Amino acid sequence: MRYTQGSAILGRGANRSNYLLMSAAMLATLLLALIVVTPFWVVLKKAGFYPLLSVVVLIPLVNPTMLYAVAFSKWKTIPAQQF
Protein backbone atom coordinates (compact mmCIF):
# COMPACT_ATOMS: atom_id res chain seq x y z
CA MET A 1 0.00 0.00 0.00
CA ARG A 2 1.14 3.42 -0.82
CA TYR A 3 0.28 6.49 1.25
CA THR A 4 -0.34 9.83 -0.35
CA GLN A 5 0.60 13.14 1.15
CA GLY A 6 -1.63 13.98 4.13
CA SER A 7 -3.00 10.49 4.57
CA ALA A 8 -0.58 9.79 7.43
CA ILE A 9 -2.51 12.28 9.54
CA LEU A 10 -6.02 11.04 8.87
CA GLY A 11 -5.32 7.43 7.97
CA ARG A 12 -5.91 5.57 4.78
CA GLY A 13 -8.31 7.03 2.32
CA ALA A 14 -7.96 10.62 3.47
CA ASN A 15 -9.10 12.98 0.79
CA ARG A 16 -10.36 16.49 0.26
CA SER A 17 -13.88 15.66 1.50
CA ASN A 18 -12.51 14.68 4.92
CA TYR A 19 -10.78 18.03 5.22
CA LEU A 20 -13.94 19.79 4.11
CA LEU A 21 -16.00 17.89 6.67
CA MET A 22 -13.56 18.70 9.45
CA SER A 23 -13.55 22.37 8.46
CA ALA A 24 -17.35 22.47 8.47
CA ALA A 25 -17.46 20.83 11.90
CA MET A 26 -14.97 23.34 13.30
CA LEU A 27 -16.92 26.24 11.82
CA ALA A 28 -20.18 24.89 13.28
CA THR A 29 -18.54 24.54 16.70
CA LEU A 30 -17.31 28.14 16.60
CA LEU A 31 -20.73 29.36 15.51
CA LEU A 32 -22.43 27.45 18.33
CA ALA A 33 -19.93 28.86 20.83
CA LEU A 34 -20.75 32.39 19.65
CA ILE A 35 -24.47 31.71 19.94
CA VAL A 36 -24.02 30.51 23.53
CA VAL A 37 -21.50 33.11 24.71
CA THR A 38 -23.14 36.25 23.29
CA PRO A 39 -26.25 36.32 25.55
CA PHE A 40 -24.14 35.64 28.63
CA TRP A 41 -21.80 38.47 27.57
CA VAL A 42 -24.70 40.94 27.38
CA VAL A 43 -26.29 39.82 30.67
CA LEU A 44 -23.02 39.95 32.58
CA LYS A 45 -22.22 43.38 31.16
CA LYS A 46 -25.65 44.74 32.12
CA ALA A 47 -25.38 43.20 35.58
CA GLY A 48 -22.07 44.94 36.22
CA PHE A 49 -19.86 41.86 36.01
CA TYR A 50 -16.75 41.41 33.90
CA PRO A 51 -18.20 40.32 30.50
CA LEU A 52 -15.23 38.10 29.65
CA LEU A 53 -16.55 35.66 32.27
CA SER A 54 -19.08 34.59 29.63
CA VAL A 55 -16.37 32.49 27.97
CA VAL A 56 -16.33 30.31 31.11
CA VAL A 57 -19.83 29.15 30.10
CA LEU A 58 -18.21 26.81 27.57
CA ILE A 59 -16.84 24.63 30.39
CA PRO A 60 -19.53 22.00 31.04
CA LEU A 61 -19.81 21.87 34.87
CA VAL A 62 -19.07 25.56 35.34
CA ASN A 63 -22.06 26.64 33.24
CA PRO A 64 -24.83 25.96 35.81
CA THR A 65 -22.59 27.04 38.67
CA MET A 66 -21.98 30.42 37.07
CA LEU A 67 -25.65 30.79 36.20
CA TYR A 68 -26.64 30.33 39.86
CA ALA A 69 -23.81 32.59 41.06
CA VAL A 70 -24.95 35.41 38.77
CA ALA A 71 -28.64 34.86 39.51
CA PHE A 72 -28.30 35.08 43.29
CA SER A 73 -25.54 37.68 43.61
CA LYS A 74 -26.06 41.38 44.11
CA TRP A 75 -26.05 43.15 40.76
CA LYS A 76 -24.26 46.48 40.45
CA THR A 77 -26.79 48.07 38.13
CA ILE A 78 -27.60 51.72 37.63
CA PRO A 79 -31.31 52.57 37.89
CA ALA A 80 -33.03 53.52 34.66
CA GLN A 81 -33.59 57.21 34.07
CA GLN A 82 -37.09 58.52 34.72
CA PHE A 83 -38.51 60.71 31.93
C-alpha positions in Angstrom: 0.0 0.0 0.0 1.1 3.4 -0.8 0.3 6.5 1.3 -0.3 9.8 -0.3 0.6 13.1 1.2 -1.6 14.0 4.1 -3.0 10.5 4.6 -0.6 9.8 7.4 -2.5 12.3 9.5 -6.0 11.0 8.9 -5.3 7.4 8.0 -5.9 5.6 4.8 -8.3 7.0 2.3 -8.0 10.6 3.5 -9.1 13.0 0.8 -10.4 16.5 0.3 -13.9 15.7 1.5 -12.5 14.7 4.9 -10.8 18.0 5.2 -13.9 19.8 4.1 -16.0 17.9 6.7 -13.6 18.7 9.5 -13.6 22.4 8.5 -17.4 22.5 8.5 -17.5 20.8 11.9 -15.0 23.3 13.3 -16.9 26.2 11.8 -20.2 24.9 13.3 -18.5 24.5 16.7 -17.3 28.1 16.6 -20.7 29.4 15.5 -22.4 27.5 18.3 -19.9 28.9 20.8 -20.7 32.4 19.6 -24.5 31.7 19.9 -24.0 30.5 23.5 -21.5 33.1 24.7 -23.1 36.3 23.3 -26.2 36.3 25.5 -24.1 35.6 28.6 -21.8 38.5 27.6 -24.7 40.9 27.4 -26.3 39.8 30.7 -23.0 39.9 32.6 -22.2 43.4 31.2 -25.7 44.7 32.1 -25.4 43.2 35.6 -22.1 44.9 36.2 -19.9 41.9 36.0 -16.8 41.4 33.9 -18.2 40.3 30.5 -15.2 38.1 29.6 -16.6 35.7 32.3 -19.1 34.6 29.6 -16.4 32.5 28.0 -16.3 30.3 31.1 -19.8 29.1 30.1 -18.2 26.8 27.6 -16.8 24.6 30.4 -19.5 22.0 31.0 -19.8 21.9 34.9 -19.1 25.6 35.3 -22.1 26.6 33.2 -24.8 26.0 35.8 -22.6 27.0 38.7 -22.0 30.4 37.1 -25.7 30.8 36.2 -26.6 30.3 39.9 -23.8 32.6 41.1 -24.9 35.4 38.8 -28.6 34.9 39.5 -28.3 35.1 43.3 -25.5 37.7 43.6 -26.1 41.4 44.1 -26.1 43.1 40.8 -24.3 46.5 40.4 -26.8 48.1 38.1 -27.6 51.7 37.6 -31.3 52.6 37.9 -33.0 53.5 34.7 -33.6 57.2 34.1 -37.1 58.5 34.7 -38.5 60.7 31.9 
